[in-house]
Amino acid sequence: MGILARRKNKKFSYTPRYYKNDSEESPYAIKQKFDAYRTTLETPKGMKGKFSKAWDEYRSNPRSDSNKRILYICIVLVVLFLFFIEFDLSIFSKK
């Protein structure tokens, strides 16, 4: 185990003693609610891969309400940042 490597979680495959499995999946398997709809579940390598996956998911999102909400949140955060660093808009005006 390296210094910077993260430890993987253990996975247990529990099957009851007298259970007859008719299907491929276990009924005890824990699934997330939206895993079937997300494209960013597999972990891409590096910062560029993560950003491009997230950007592709953002662009292919059929719901524009959530995209607009993210855009509004980004705009508010940028304005708050500019207010925090005391950005002066007078540098754009000509005299």
C-alpha positions in Angstrom: 0.0 0.0 0.0 1.6 3.2 -1.1 1.6 6.5 0.6 -0.7 8.3 -1.8 -2.8 5.3 -2.9 -6.2 5.0 -1.3 -7.5 1.8 0.2 -10.3 0.1 -1.6 -13.4 -0.8 0.3 -14.1 -4.5 0.9 -17.0 -6.0 -1.0 -19.0 -8.9 0.5 -21.2 -11.2 -1.5 -23.9 -12.3 0.9 -26.2 -15.2 -0.1 -28.7 -16.8 2.3 -28.2 -20.5 3.0 -31.4 -21.8 1.4 -31.9 -19.1 -1.3 -32.6 -20.3 -4.9 -31.3 -17.6 -7.2 -33.5 -17.4 -10.3 -32.0 -14.1 -11.7 -28.6 -12.8 -12.3 -28.7 -10.0 -9.7 -28.9 -10.5 -6.0 -32.1 -9.1 -4.3 -29.8 -7.9 -1.5 -27.6 -5.8 -3.8 -27.7 -2.1 -2.9 -28.2 0.2 -6.0 -28.3 3.9 -6.1 -31.5 5.6 -7.3 -30.0 7.5 -10.3 -27.1 5.3 -11.3 -28.8 4.2 -14.5 -29.2 7.8 -15.7 -25.7 9.1 -14.9 -22.7 8.9 -17.2 -20.1 10.0 -14.7 -20.2 6.9 -12.5 -17.0 5.4 -13.9 -14.1 7.3 -12.6 -12.0 8.9 -15.4 -8.3 9.4 -14.9 -6.9 12.9 -14.2 -8.5 16.3 -13.8 -9.1 16.8 -17.6 -11.0 13.5 -17.8 -13.2 14.3 -14.9 -14.0 17.8 -16.2 -14.7 16.6 -19.7 -17.1 13.9 -18.4 -18.9 16.4 -16.2 -19.1 18.8 -19.1 -20.5 16.1 -21.4 -23.2 15.2 -18.8 -24.1 18.9 -18.4 -24.4 19.4 -22.2 -26.5 16.2 -22.7 -28.9 16.9 -19.9 -32.4 17.1 -21.3 -33.7 19.1 -18.4 -32.8 22.7 -19.0 -34.1 23.8 -15.6 -31.2 22.3 -13.8 -28.8 23.7 -16.3 -30.2 27.2 -15.8 -30.0 26.7 -12.0 -26.4 25.8 -12.2 -25.7 28.9 -14.4 -27.5 31.2 -12.0 -25.5 29.8 -9.1 -22.2 30.3 -11.0 -23.1 33.9 -11.8 -24.0 34.6 -8.2 -20.7 33.1 -7.0 -18.7 35.1 -9.5 -20.4 38.4 -8.5 -19.8 37.6 -4.8 -16.1 36.9 -5.6 -15.8 40.2 -7.5 -17.4 42.0 -4.6 -15.1 40.2 -2.1 -12.0 41.3 -3.9 -13.4 44.8 -4.4 -13.3 44.8 -8.1 -13.7 48.2 -9.6 -15.7 48.6 -12.8 -14.3 52.1 -13.5 -11.4 50.6 -15.3 -13.7 49.9 -18.3 -14.9 53.5 -18.6 -13.0 55.9 -20.8 -12.4 59.4 -19.7 
